[in-house]
Amino acid sequence: MKELWAKFDDLASKSENEDVQFMIKAIKLHAEVVSSRLSALEATANTMAMQSAK
């Protein structure tokens, strides 16, 4: 994932247009939040699966 975040940063730094930089940073932030939420959801699902297997 760190490589993906670095690509977002690289794209933003290469753009001369501040609006484009802002959009790239907003997309990166959205991706980070979604990734975090999906990780939490996956952990919850794994916990529930382990509990139901008992």
Secondary structure, DSSP 4 states (H G I P E B T S, - for coil): -HHHHHHHHHHHHH---HHHHHHHHHHHHHHHHHHHHHHHHHHHHHHHHHHHH-
